[in-house]
Amino acid sequence: SQMLQYVHKLAPRGIYTSGKGSSAVGLTAYITKDPDTGETVLESGALVLSDRGICCIDEFDKMSDSTRSILHEAMEQQTVSVAKAGIICSLNARTSILASANPRESKYNPNLSVVDNIQLMPTLLSRFDLIYLVLDKPDPASDRKLASHLVGLYFEHPDPRDSVIDINLLTQYIEYSKRTCNPEISDGAMEALVEGYVNMRHLGPAGAAGKRTVSATPRQLESMIRLSEGLAKMQLSDTVKVEHVNEAIRLMKVAIQQAATDPRTGQIDMDLINTGRSSVARENLREIQEAIRQLLDEESMIKVSRLYQKMKEQSGDALVRNEFDEALEMLVEESYITISGGRQMDRTIR
C-alpha cells in the first residue's frame, strides 16, 4: 500500500483507488443527470481519468468479480466501451495499472501456485506485464535496514541522505521524458528482442511425450517491447538500445520465475498464469479421468466412496481428493457419467 501511494504521489497523472471501495461504473464511466439542465451526461471513472497516466489499485483481491471483469478490455484494448441510456461511445483508457493483492488467508503458501494463492482469474492475471511476489522472509541485514528507516521517520530532523532525489524534481523529470521522448527500436534491439523471446520460449522443460512446456507467450514479447521503451525513456534516449532490451528481459525472467513456477515440479510453466492450471496438473487430471473410465467399464454402477478407494489403491495413496472430484465433474460435463444420491461419498455413479 505504501508503494502504491508513493507511486501515485510521484506520477504526474494518476488515480489511487481501493478494491473494496471500487465499483464497475466507478472504474469506467457512469450516467448521471445534470442538476441545472436535467440532461443525461457521462462522467468518467478512474481508468478514463488515468488516461496517459497510472491507475493504482490497492486490495485488488477484495474487488468483486463483476468489477474486475471490467479491467479486461482496458488492459487489452486500452479503451472503455459504454452503452447506457442512449449514450454509446468508446473512451480512451491508455493507462498503466499497478495493483497489489494479499494472498488467501493472509499468508502465502509456497506449495500453491500464484493463481491459487491470490484467487484471481487467470485471464486477468495474464494481462499484467510483471508479477512480483513480496514475501516477508527473515533476514538480519534487510530487517535492520528496514527498522532503521522506519525509526528514522520519527526523527525531528531526518537524515537528508535518505532522500536521494527530490520528489518534485523526479515528477518533473518523468513528465518531461513522457512528453518529449519517443524512442525508436534500433536494428540491434530488434534482434535482441527476437532472440530473447525465442530463448524464453525454451525455458520450460520437455514433457514425457516430448511436448515442451509453454514458458512465454506473445504477450511477454509485447511486455518486453514496452519495458524496453520505458527504460529508454528513463535515459532520455531517442533509440531503444540492446542494453535496454537486456534489462527488460532480465525483469521478465525474474517475474516469470517467481510467478509462473509450478510448485509441483519447480519448473516454469506459463499455463499457470494463462489458464490457472499447469501442464503437469492437466496431464495428471487426464490420467485420473482415464483410470475412472477403465474402472467404470468393469462396473456399470458404483458408489463414489468405493470408486475413490479403488483409485487410491491403484495410485498407491498418491490420489488427491480435490483432483478426483474435479475429474468426476468433468466427466459429468462430458455426459460420460451421471451421479445421483444425497451425500457426496454415498452418491452412485452410472
Salt bridges, closest charged atoms under 4 A:
ASP51 OD2 - ARG94 NH2 2.73
GLU59 OE1 - LYS62 NZ 2.75
ASP61 OD2 - LYS62 NZ 3.50
ASP65 OD1 - ARG68 NH2 2.68
GLU76 OE1 - ARG127 NE 3.53
GLU76 OE1 - ARG219 NH2 3.05
ASP129 OD1 - ARG226 NH2 2.68
GLU156 OE2 - HIS157 NE2 3.98
ASP159 OD2 - ARG161 NH2 2.76
GLU247 OE2 - ARG250 NH2 2.78
ASP271 OD2 - ARG282 NH2 2.63
GLU283 OE2 - ARG286 NH2 2.71
GLU290 OE1 - ARG293 NH1 4.00
GLU299 OE2 - ARG306 NH2 3.52
GLU299 OE2 - LYS310 NZ 2.54
GLU323 OE2 - ARG264 NH2 2.01
ASP325 OD1 - ARG321 NE 2.98
GLU326 OE2 - ARG277 NH2 1.88
GLU334 OE1 - ARG293 NH2 2.81
ASP346 OD2 - ARG343 NH2 2.76
